[in-house]
Each structure stands twice: as structure tokens, then as C-alpha cells.
């Protein structure tokens, strides 16, 4: 899902290999959570999904090997 699009765009990314940038997100497919205004990361809070329960959540995002997002 990542190496093909990266190649199309001429980027040297999209793979976890020695020397490659570690751009990954870690996803917990078993975690349940409810969308609320407090959990929205966007400035726009206009969504029909407020109050819905979802299954699966990104717990961490790494960009160039550095944690840039961690679920609290």
C-alpha cells in the first residue's frame, strides 16, 4: 500500500528497510473509541459522526523515526 504510490511519485520511501526513513503508523484494530468534539483533531467540528463508536485506532505515528503522535 505504500511502496507502489511512493515509486509513482518518485519518492524513496514507502518501505521499512535499513537506511529508509521510518514513516509508520501503529494501529490497534481491537480498540474501541467514541468520536467527540474533544477527540477531533481537525479545527472543523461539523461531522455527522459525533457520538458514534468506532473500532480500531491509530495509537502512534512516526515520521523519520520520531514519534509525532501518540494516543493519550
C-alpha positions as CSV (number, residue, x, y, z in Angstrom):
1,X,0.0,0.0,0.0
2,X,2.9,2.4,0.4
3,X,5.9,1.4,-1.8
4,X,3.9,1.5,-5.1
5,X,2.5,5.0,-4.6
6,X,5.9,6.2,-3.4
7,X,7.5,4.9,-6.6
8,X,4.9,6.5,-8.8
9,X,5.6,9.9,-7.1
10,X,9.4,9.3,-7.4
11,X,9.9,9.2,-3.6
12,X,12.5,7.0,-1.9
13,X,10.1,5.9,0.8
14,X,7.2,3.6,1.5
15,X,9.3,0.7,2.9
16,X,10.8,-0.3,6.2
17,X,14.4,-1.1,5.2
18,X,17.8,-0.3,6.6
19,X,18.5,3.4,5.9
20,X,15.0,4.2,4.9
21,X,13.0,6.8,6.8
22,X,10.7,5.1,9.4
23,X,7.4,6.7,8.5
24,X,4.8,4.4,10.0
25,X,1.6,4.4,12.0
26,X,0.8,1.8,14.5
27,X,-2.9,0.7,14.5
28,X,-4.8,-1.2,17.2
29,X,-7.6,-3.0,15.4
30,X,-9.3,-4.0,18.7
31,X,-9.5,-0.6,20.4
32,X,-13.0,1.0,20.7
33,X,-13.5,4.7,20.9
34,X,-16.2,7.3,20.6
35,X,-15.9,10.4,18.4
36,X,-16.5,13.6,20.4
37,X,-15.5,17.2,19.9
38,X,-12.6,16.6,22.3
39,X,-11.3,13.7,20.2
40,X,-11.4,15.6,16.9
41,X,-8.0,16.7,15.6
42,X,-9.5,19.0,13.0
43,X,-10.5,22.6,13.5
44,X,-13.8,21.8,11.7
45,X,-16.2,20.1,14.1
46,X,-19.0,19.7,11.6
47,X,-19.4,16.0,11.3
48,X,-22.4,13.6,11.3
49,X,-20.3,11.1,13.2
50,X,-20.2,12.8,16.6
51,X,-21.2,10.3,19.3
52,X,-20.5,7.2,17.1
53,X,-18.4,4.4,18.5
54,X,-15.6,3.1,16.2
55,X,-13.4,0.0,16.4
56,X,-9.7,0.5,15.5
57,X,-7.5,3.4,16.4
58,X,-4.1,4.7,15.4
59,X,-2.0,4.7,18.6
60,X,1.3,6.1,17.3
61,X,2.6,7.8,14.2
62,X,6.4,8.0,13.5
63,X,7.9,10.4,10.9
64,X,11.5,9.8,10.0
65,X,11.7,7.6,13.1
66,X,10.5,10.3,15.5
67,X,7.1,9.9,17.3
68,X,4.9,12.8,16.1
69,X,1.7,11.4,17.5
70,X,0.9,9.2,20.5
71,X,-2.6,8.4,21.7
72,X,-3.0,9.5,25.3
